[in-house]
């Protein structure tokens, strides 16, 4: 099926923006995304034209929300004040990135894994975990595995978790899985919390500090007023904002602008 996407939308930038770890570009130029038990193959053809592998219903009800296509990102870029030259450069360079609406459980575990790991290493560990405990599913193109449910991870031994290259994160993941298994309503309940309560609740879980909590809040609960501060963003703050965090002044767009700055800084090496 073919669709039109008129707003900023760059599949390559999205999969390299550090917010998702299972999306990949395939040899034929198509991109594969997985959420829950749903798999999408999407290829950019020309201009605003894209070829997708799913039905119209699935696109409208699963993938359009996933890619946050109800929000106009071009207008957000256009709203950046001209005097903010570095942010304007970052937004133009990063044009096409969108904040994905990912599954909270998967986002929670993958960002616990992400600590002190490169993006390729994170992706490798996540894939090992899916193969170890996820459910097998077949498409016309692939044999894949779903992201494991809390109960599936909770029953893995320490040795089995360690085989997924999780290192010191192993007990955090095991303990968090056990908590969510016992309180399966927790992830849904968190969606109704205000930002401060959401962050506090996430940081009460094993292995989750403010940076990981902010990533979970932004990339799964879509709290776009929150901007995670990692090493790259701290460098931007120190070099271009005099060491003072600028994101509070950006309001509900802070998390989106953070992604532009993160991708630009990492891609250019802070040039």
C-alpha positions as CSV (number, residue, x, y, z in Angstrom):
1,X,0.0,0.0,0.0
2,X,1.1,3.6,-0.6
3,X,0.7,6.6,1.6
4,X,1.6,10.3,1.7
5,X,3.5,11.9,4.6
6,X,3.6,15.6,4.2
7,X,5.4,16.6,7.5
8,X,9.1,16.1,8.5
9,X,9.8,12.4,8.3
10,X,13.2,10.9,7.9
11,X,13.4,7.1,8.6
12,X,17.2,7.0,8.7
13,X,17.5,9.8,11.2
14,X,14.7,8.3,13.3
15,X,16.4,5.0,13.7
16,X,19.8,6.7,14.6
17,X,18.3,9.2,17.0
18,X,18.9,7.1,20.1
19,X,15.3,6.6,21.1
20,X,14.6,3.1,19.6
21,X,16.9,0.1,19.4
22,X,15.1,-2.5,17.2
23,X,14.3,-0.5,14.1
24,X,16.7,-1.2,11.2
25,X,17.4,-0.4,7.6
26,X,17.3,-3.5,5.4
27,X,19.5,-4.2,2.4
28,X,16.8,-3.1,-0.1
29,X,16.4,0.3,1.4
30,X,13.2,-0.5,3.4
31,X,13.0,0.1,7.1
32,X,11.6,-2.3,9.6
33,X,9.9,-1.2,12.8
34,X,8.5,-3.5,15.6
35,X,6.0,-2.6,18.3
36,X,4.4,-5.3,20.3
37,X,3.5,-8.0,17.9
38,X,3.2,-5.6,15.0
39,X,5.9,-5.3,12.3
40,X,6.1,-2.6,9.7
41,X,8.2,-2.5,6.5
42,X,8.3,1.0,5.1
43,X,10.1,2.4,2.1
44,X,10.6,6.0,1.1
45,X,9.8,6.2,-2.7
46,X,10.0,9.9,-3.7
47,X,9.0,13.2,-2.1
48,X,6.2,12.5,0.3
49,X,5.4,9.1,-1.1
50,X,6.0,5.9,1.0
51,X,5.3,2.2,0.5
52,X,4.1,0.4,3.6
53,X,3.5,-3.3,4.3
54,X,0.4,-3.0,6.6
55,X,-3.2,-2.3,6.0
56,X,-4.8,1.1,6.0
57,X,-6.5,0.3,9.3
58,X,-3.2,-0.8,10.9
59,X,-1.5,2.3,9.6
60,X,-4.1,4.6,11.0
61,X,-4.5,2.9,14.4
62,X,-1.0,1.6,15.1
63,X,1.7,3.3,13.1
64,X,0.4,6.9,12.6
65,X,0.2,7.2,16.4
66,X,3.6,5.5,16.8
67,X,5.3,8.0,14.5
68,X,3.4,10.9,16.2
69,X,2.0,12.0,12.8
70,X,-0.8,14.0,14.3
71,X,1.9,16.6,15.4
72,X,3.3,19.1,12.9
73,X,7.1,19.0,13.5
74,X,7.8,21.5,10.6
75,X,5.9,24.2,12.5
76,X,8.0,23.4,15.6
77,X,11.2,24.0,13.7
78,X,9.8,27.2,12.2
79,X,9.0,28.5,15.6
80,X,12.7,28.5,16.8
81,X,13.8,32.1,17.3
82,X,16.3,33.3,14.7
83,X,18.8,34.4,17.4
84,X,19.1,30.8,18.6
85,X,21.6,30.0,15.8
86,X,22.9,26.7,17.2
87,X,19.5,25.3,17.9
88,X,18.3,26.4,14.5
89,X,21.3,24.7,12.8
90,X,20.6,21.5,14.9
91,X,16.9,21.5,14.0
92,X,17.6,21.9,10.3
93,X,20.3,19.2,10.3
94,X,18.0,16.9,12.3
95,X,14.9,17.6,10.3
96,X,12.8,14.4,10.0
97,X,13.3,13.1,13.5
98,X,10.1,12.5,15.4
99,X,9.4,11.4,19.0
100,X,8.1,7.9,18.7
101,X,5.3,6.7,21.0
102,X,6.8,3.4,22.1
103,X,5.6,0.7,24.5
104,X,6.4,1.8,28.1
105,X,7.6,-1.7,29.2
106,X,10.0,-2.1,26.3
107,X,11.3,1.5,26.6
108,X,11.9,1.0,30.4
109,X,14.0,-2.1,29.9
110,X,15.9,-0.9,26.9
111,X,16.9,2.3,28.6
112,X,18.0,0.5,31.7
113,X,20.2,-1.5,29.3
114,X,21.3,1.7,27.6
115,X,23.4,3.0,30.5
116,X,27.1,3.2,29.6
117,X,26.6,1.4,26.3
118,X,26.9,2.5,22.7
119,X,23.8,2.4,20.5
120,X,25.0,-0.7,18.5
121,X,25.8,-2.5,21.8
122,X,22.4,-1.6,23.2
123,X,20.7,-3.0,20.0
124,X,22.7,-6.2,20.3
125,X,21.8,-6.8,23.9
126,X,18.1,-6.0,23.2
127,X,18.0,-8.5,20.3
128,X,19.7,-11.2,22.4
129,X,17.1,-10.6,25.1
130,X,14.2,-10.9,22.6
131,X,15.6,-14.1,21.2
132,X,16.1,-15.5,24.7
133,X,12.6,-14.7,26.0
134,X,10.4,-13.2,23.3
135,X,7.8,-15.0,21.3
136,X,8.7,-16.1,17.8
137,X,6.8,-14.5,14.9
138,X,7.2,-14.8,11.1
139,X,6.6,-12.3,8.4
140,X,7.0,-12.7,4.7
141,X,10.5,-11.4,5.0
142,X,11.8,-12.3,8.5
143,X,11.7,-14.5,11.5
144,X,11.5,-12.1,14.5
145,X,10.9,-12.1,18.2
146,X,8.6,-9.9,20.2
147,X,10.0,-7.9,23.1
148,X,9.6,-10.2,26.2
149,X,6.8,-9.7,28.6
150,X,7.7,-8.9,32.3
151,X,6.9,-12.5,33.4
152,X,9.1,-13.9,30.6
153,X,12.1,-11.8,31.8
154,X,11.3,-12.4,35.5
155,X,11.7,-16.1,35.1
156,X,15.1,-15.9,33.4
157,X,18.1,-16.9,35.6
158,X,20.9,-14.5,36.3
159,X,23.1,-16.6,33.9
160,X,20.5,-16.4,31.1
161,X,20.3,-12.6,31.5
162,X,24.1,-12.3,31.6
163,X,24.2,-14.2,28.3
164,X,22.4,-11.1,26.8
165,X,25.5,-9.0,27.6
166,X,23.6,-7.0,30.3
167,X,26.5,-6.8,32.7
168,X,25.9,-4.9,35.9
169,X,22.4,-4.0,34.7
170,X,21.3,-7.7,35.1
171,X,19.9,-7.3,38.7
172,X,18.1,-4.1,37.8
173,X,16.3,-5.8,34.9
174,X,15.5,-8.9,36.9
175,X,14.1,-6.9,39.8
176,X,12.2,-4.4,37.7
177,X,10.6,-7.3,35.7
178,X,9.6,-8.9,39.0
179,X,8.0,-5.7,40.2
180,X,6.0,-5.1,37.0
181,X,5.0,-8.8,37.0
182,X,3.5,-8.3,40.5
183,X,1.9,-5.0,39.6
184,X,1.0,-5.1,35.9
185,X,-1.3,-2.1,36.2
186,X,1.6,0.2,37.2
187,X,2.7,1.1,33.7
188,X,-0.8,2.1,32.7
189,X,-1.4,4.0,35.9
190,X,1.7,6.0,35.4
191,X,0.2,7.5,32.2
192,X,-2.2,9.6,34.3
193,X,0.5,11.0,36.5
194,X,1.9,14.5,36.1
195,X,5.4,14.9,34.9
196,X,7.0,15.2,38.4
197,X,5.1,12.2,39.8
198,X,5.9,10.1,36.7
199,X,9.6,10.8,37.1
200,X,9.6,10.1,40.8
201,X,7.7,6.8,40.3
202,X,10.1,5.7,37.6
203,X,13.1,6.5,39.7
204,X,11.7,4.3,42.5
205,X,12.4,1.3,40.2
206,X,15.8,-0.5,40.3
207,X,18.5,1.0,38.1
208,X,16.5,4.1,36.9
209,X,18.0,7.5,37.6
210,X,16.8,10.9,36.3
211,X,18.3,10.5,32.8
212,X,16.7,7.1,32.1
213,X,13.4,8.2,33.7
214,X,13.3,11.2,31.5
215,X,13.9,9.0,28.4
216,X,11.1,6.7,29.4
217,X,8.8,9.6,30.0
218,X,9.6,11.2,26.7
219,X,9.8,8.2,24.4
220,X,6.9,6.1,25.7
221,X,4.6,8.5,27.7
222,X,5.2,11.3,25.2
223,X,6.1,13.9,27.8
224,X,7.6,16.3,25.3
225,X,8.1,18.9,28.0
226,X,10.9,16.7,29.5
227,X,14.4,16.8,28.0
228,X,16.9,14.1,29.1
229,X,20.4,15.3,29.8
230,X,23.1,12.9,28.8
231,X,26.8,13.4,28.1
232,X,26.1,15.0,24.6
233,X,23.4,17.3,25.8
234,X,25.5,18.4,28.8
235,X,28.3,19.3,26.4
236,X,25.8,21.4,24.4
237,X,24.6,23.1,27.5
238,X,28.1,23.9,28.7
239,X,29.4,25.1,25.3
240,X,26.4,26.9,23.9
241,X,24.2,27.8,26.9
242,X,26.8,28.9,29.4
243,X,26.2,25.8,31.5
244,X,22.6,26.7,32.2
245,X,19.9,24.2,31.2
246,X,17.8,26.0,28.5
247,X,15.1,23.4,28.2
248,X,12.6,24.8,30.8
249,X,12.1,27.8,28.6
250,X,11.0,25.6,25.7
251,X,7.9,24.3,27.4
252,X,6.1,21.4,25.8
253,X,8.6,21.4,22.9
254,X,11.7,20.8,25.1
255,X,11.9,17.1,24.4
256,X,11.6,17.5,20.6
257,X,14.3,20.2,20.6
258,X,16.5,18.1,22.8
259,X,16.4,15.3,20.1
260,X,17.4,17.8,17.5
261,X,20.4,18.9,19.6
262,X,21.3,15.4,20.6
263,X,21.4,14.1,17.0
264,X,23.3,17.1,15.7
265,X,25.9,17.1,18.5
266,X,26.5,13.3,18.2
267,X,26.5,13.3,14.4
268,X,28.9,16.2,14.0
269,X,31.0,15.6,17.0
270,X,30.1,19.1,18.5
271,X,31.6,21.0,15.5
